């Protein structure tokens, strides 16, 4: 079997597994997730916060990702909700949770299946404080959602979709404020610019069970959307991923290293892909990792240079750069890709929408386009793409 044929077969297998477990997981958990959205909305309405935590490098990326989604909503008109991300670099996780957790908070633990009990201890502290607790393995949380697969990459992708869905749909209950106060009310207004998030909601007298049923259907619909988008990403870009993997193997074989970058949620994806390559004993640097470097460059030069200056510092001919962007138009991403080319780095970009400037102007050697305008779904499909890239590099 040729390298191209082998890569294509592996991608088909990766896609088939993800398609099956995605449908099974969200089909089975949609009702519970809808009810959890309501409980979370009640906590936020009382002044509670989301406290996300994880010790391992991969769990750290998820804790940071869910926090930025709640604090910095990308959907026009949606409120910012308070969230804190805690990770191992801050010390003992349970101690950190003990310092910040309060009775109305929501505690969500990542990586409890492989952190030697750290997350479970933190969850115990959170429960003792009166927090609503969530986990993705048996760790003593009130709400546990176990992805039906042992593959860590597939598990992580399902969990990312799950917390994106929680973030998107918790807002539904703010549109029915009375349901957060224990009474039925008529909706005062529709969801406006973000109505596409809630396609089942209409102007009618509502009660909790009716809204929960609407949210449950929306969860199933969203999981179906990401399933289709994942298929598009891995199928349409199969050749690009195979070629990028071959180029990365060549770079590593000759002593090269990978630099990875992105903004916001894409920054946490850069964290994750670097963690994955390091776990596979491949040299990789996360250009989003050091806040002192990022803030120094942003303050002294400007945000457009936060990655390109690091490419100058770390990049060498024969290295590789992986850029993640939902729009394909971020100026600091474009500047970094340009600097990487000037210095002889091989470049890979994963972008959404129609590919933006990165794809349209061919600013990277290998461009993976996820064709959607919905940022959470783009990020979820991109996670499948970079996980596939890691597996193809081997």
Secondary structure, DSSP 4 states (H G I P E B T S, - for coil): --HHHHHHHHHHHHHHHHHHHHHHHHHHHHHHHHHHHHHHHHHHHTT--EEEEESSHHHHHHHHHHHHHHHS--STTPPP--EEEEEGGGS-HHHHHHHH--TT-EEEE--TTSSTTHHHHHHHHHHHTT-EEEESSSSS-SEE---S-S-HHHHHHHHHHHHHHHHHHHGGGGTTGGGGTTS-EE-SS--GGGGGG-TT--SSEE-HHHHHHHHHHHHHHHHHHHHHHHHHHHHHTHHHHHHHHHHHHHHHHTT--EEEE-STHHHHHHHHHHHHHHHTT--EEETTS-HHHHHHHHHHT-GGGTTHHHHHHH--TT-EEEEEESSS--HHHHHHHHHHHHTT-EEEEEE-TT-HHHHHTT-SSEEEE---S-HHHHHHHHHHHHHHHHHHH-
